[in-house]
Amino acid sequence: MVLVFPDRVGSNQGVRELLFPGVKVFSATKAKEREELGEKVTHWLAANPNCAVQEKVVTQSSDREFHCLTITIFYNGARA
């Protein structure tokens, strides 16, 4: 997977292109699940010690009824 991250919003200069062999997405919409999301990430990282986190993105979105929290982990290494 190749990701492109601009160094500055609206700038075409200084664009970084990064290659990641793995991505893991954690997402929750219910309040209780959102509260536990960090623990899920921590548990997954402990269960996969060969995965070296290279980048992470936290995204929050919502509509009238739901509030979604997503944590995306980009990593190198073999998943256990």
DRENPA-3360 file (N, C-alpha, C; in nm, 2 decimals, always signed):
BEGIN
1 = MVLVFPDR = +0.08/-0.12/+0.00/+0.00/+0.00/+0.00/+0.09/+0.12/+0.00 ~ +0.06/+0.22/-0.08/+0.13/+0.34/-0.09/+0.04/+0.45/-0.05 ~ +0.09/+0.53/+0.05/+0.01/+0.65/+0.10/+0.09/+0.78/+0.06 ~ +0.01/+0.88/+0.03/+0.07/+1.01/+0.00/+0.03/+1.11/+0.11 ~ +0.12/+1.17/+0.18/+0.09/+1.26/+0.28/+0.15/+1.40/+0.25 ~ +0.07/+1.50/+0.23/+0.12/+1.63/+0.20/+0.18/+1.69/+0.33 ~ +0.29/+1.75/+0.32/+0.36/+1.81/+0.44/+0.27/+1.93/+0.50 ~ +0.21/+1.99/+0.41/+0.12/+2.11/+0.45/-0.01/+2.10/+0.37;
9 = VGSNQGVR = -0.12/+2.13/+0.43/-0.25/+2.13/+0.36/-0.25/+2.23/+0.25 ~ -0.29/+2.19/+0.13/-0.30/+2.28/+0.02/-0.17/+2.30/-0.05 ~ -0.06/+2.23/-0.01/+0.07/+2.25/-0.07/+0.10/+2.13/-0.15 ~ +0.15/+2.15/-0.27/+0.20/+2.04/-0.36/+0.35/+2.01/-0.34 ~ +0.41/+2.10/-0.27/+0.55/+2.08/-0.24/+0.57/+2.00/-0.11 ~ +0.68/+1.92/-0.11/+0.70/+1.84/+0.02/+0.61/+1.73/+0.04 ~ +0.56/+1.67/-0.07/+0.47/+1.55/-0.06/+0.56/+1.43/-0.02 ~ +0.51/+1.35/+0.08/+0.58/+1.23/+0.12/+0.50/+1.11/+0.07;
17 = ELLFPGVK = +0.57/+1.02/+0.00/+0.51/+0.90/-0.04/+0.57/+0.78/+0.04 ~ +0.48/+0.71/+0.11/+0.53/+0.60/+0.20/+0.47/+0.47/+0.16 ~ +0.55/+0.36/+0.17/+0.51/+0.23/+0.13/+0.49/+0.15/+0.26 ~ +0.37/+0.09/+0.28/+0.34/+0.00/+0.39/+0.29/-0.13/+0.35 ~ +0.34/-0.24/+0.40/+0.29/-0.37/+0.36/+0.16/-0.41/+0.44 ~ +0.14/-0.34/+0.55/+0.02/-0.37/+0.63/-0.06/-0.26/+0.68 ~ -0.19/-0.28/+0.69/-0.27/-0.18/+0.75/-0.38/-0.25/+0.84 ~ -0.41/-0.19/+0.95/-0.51/-0.24/+1.04/-0.60/-0.13/+1.08;
25 = VFSATKAK = -0.73/-0.15/+1.07/-0.83/-0.04/+1.10/-0.92/-0.08/+1.22 ~ -0.93/+0.00/+1.31/-1.01/-0.01/+1.43/-1.12/+0.10/+1.42 ~ -1.24/+0.06/+1.43/-1.35/+0.16/+1.42/-1.46/+0.12/+1.52 ~ -1.53/+0.23/+1.57/-1.64/+0.21/+1.66/-1.74/+0.33/+1.65 ~ -1.87/+0.29/+1.66/-1.97/+0.40/+1.66/-2.05/+0.42/+1.79 ~ -2.05/+0.31/+1.87/-2.12/+0.32/+2.00/-2.03/+0.38/+2.10 ~ -2.09/+0.45/+2.20/-2.01/+0.52/+2.30/-1.92/+0.42/+2.38 ~ -1.97/+0.31/+2.42/-1.89/+0.21/+2.50/-1.78/+0.15/+2.41;
33 = EREELGEK = -1.81/+0.13/+2.28/-1.70/+0.08/+2.19/-1.59/+0.18/+2.17 ~ -1.63/+0.31/+2.16/-1.54/+0.41/+2.14/-1.44/+0.42/+2.26 ~ -1.50/+0.41/+2.38/-1.42/+0.41/+2.50/-1.32/+0.30/+2.51 ~ -1.35/+0.19/+2.45/-1.27/+0.07/+2.46/-1.17/+0.06/+2.34 ~ -1.18/+0.15/+2.24/-1.10/+0.14/+2.12/-0.95/+0.14/+2.15 ~ -0.90/+0.23/+2.23/-0.76/+0.23/+2.27/-0.71/+0.10/+2.32 ~ -0.79/+0.03/+2.41/-0.75/-0.09/+2.46/-0.75/-0.20/+2.35 ~ -0.83/-0.19/+2.26/-0.83/-0.29/+2.14/-0.70/-0.27/+2.06;
41 = VTHWLAAN = -0.66/-0.15/+2.04/-0.54/-0.12/+1.97/-0.42/-0.17/+2.05 ~ -0.42/-0.14/+2.18/-0.31/-0.19/+2.26/-0.30/-0.34/+2.26 ~ -0.41/-0.41/+2.27/-0.42/-0.56/+2.27/-0.36/-0.61/+2.14 ~ -0.40/-0.55/+2.03/-0.36/-0.60/+1.90/-0.21/-0.58/+1.88 ~ -0.16/-0.47/+1.93/-0.01/-0.44/+1.92/+0.06/-0.54/+2.00 ~ +0.01/-0.57/+2.12/+0.08/-0.67/+2.21/+0.08/-0.81/+2.15 ~ -0.03/-0.84/+2.08/-0.04/-0.98/+2.02/+0.03/-0.99/+1.89 ~ +0.08/-0.87/+1.83/+0.16/-0.87/+1.71/+0.29/-0.79/+1.72;
49 = PNCAVQEK = +0.38/-0.85/+1.81/+0.50/-0.78/+1.84/+0.60/-0.76/+1.72 ~ +0.58/-0.83/+1.61/+0.66/-0.82/+1.49/+0.62/-0.70/+1.40 ~ +0.50/-0.64/+1.43/+0.45/-0.53/+1.36/+0.51/-0.39/+1.41 ~ +0.58/-0.33/+1.33/+0.64/-0.20/+1.36/+0.55/-0.09/+1.31 ~ +0.49/-0.01/+1.39/+0.40/+0.10/+1.35/+0.48/+0.20/+1.28 ~ +0.44/+0.24/+1.16/+0.51/+0.34/+1.08/+0.43/+0.47/+1.08 ~ +0.30/+0.46/+1.08/+0.22/+0.58/+1.07/+0.08/+0.54/+1.14 ~ +0.02/+0.64/+1.19/-0.12/+0.62/+1.24/-0.20/+0.74/+1.21;
57 = VVTQSSDR = -0.33/+0.72/+1.19/-0.43/+0.82/+1.15/-0.55/+0.80/+1.24 ~ -0.59/+0.90/+1.31/-0.72/+0.90/+1.39/-0.82/+0.99/+1.32 ~ -0.94/+0.93/+1.29/-1.04/+1.00/+1.22/-1.17/+1.00/+1.30 ~ -1.24/+1.11/+1.31/-1.37/+1.12/+1.37/-1.47/+1.17/+1.27 ~ -1.58/+1.11/+1.27/-1.69/+1.15/+1.18/-1.82/+1.13/+1.25 ~ -1.92/+1.20/+1.20/-2.05/+1.19/+1.26/-2.16/+1.23/+1.17 ~ -2.28/+1.18/+1.19/-2.40/+1.23/+1.13/-2.50/+1.26/+1.24 ~ -2.63/+1.26/+1.20/-2.73/+1.29/+1.30/-2.74/+1.19/+1.42;
65 = EFHCLTIT = -2.71/+1.07/+1.38/-2.73/+0.96/+1.48/-2.60/+0.90/+1.54 ~ -2.50/+0.89/+1.46/-2.38/+0.82/+1.49/-2.26/+0.90/+1.49 ~ -2.17/+0.87/+1.59/-2.04/+0.93/+1.60/-1.94/+0.82/+1.58 ~ -1.86/+0.83/+1.48/-1.76/+0.72/+1.45/-1.62/+0.76/+1.48 ~ -1.55/+0.68/+1.55/-1.40/+0.70/+1.57/-1.33/+0.59/+1.51 ~ -1.23/+0.62/+1.43/-1.15/+0.52/+1.36/-1.00/+0.55/+1.38 ~ -0.93/+0.44/+1.42/-0.79/+0.45/+1.43/-0.73/+0.35/+1.33 ~ -0.65/+0.41/+1.24/-0.58/+0.33/+1.13/-0.43/+0.32/+1.16;
73 = IFYNGARA = -0.38/+0.20/+1.16/-0.24/+0.17/+1.19/-0.18/+0.12/+1.06 ~ -0.07/+0.18/+1.02/+0.01/+0.14/+0.91/+0.14/+0.08/+0.96 ~ +0.17/-0.04/+0.92/+0.29/-0.11/+0.99/+0.37/-0.18/+0.88 ~ +0.49/-0.21/+0.93/+0.59/-0.30/+0.86/+0.60/-0.42/+0.94 ~ +0.63/-0.53/+0.88/+0.65/-0.66/+0.96/+0.54/-0.76/+0.94 ~ +0.57/-0.88/+0.98/+0.47/-0.98/+0.96/+0.37/-0.99/+1.07 ~ +0.25/-1.00/+1.04/+0.14/-1.01/+1.14/+0.15/-1.15/+1.20 ~ +0.14/-1.16/+1.33/+0.15/-1.29/+1.40/+0.02/-1.37/+1.39;
% end
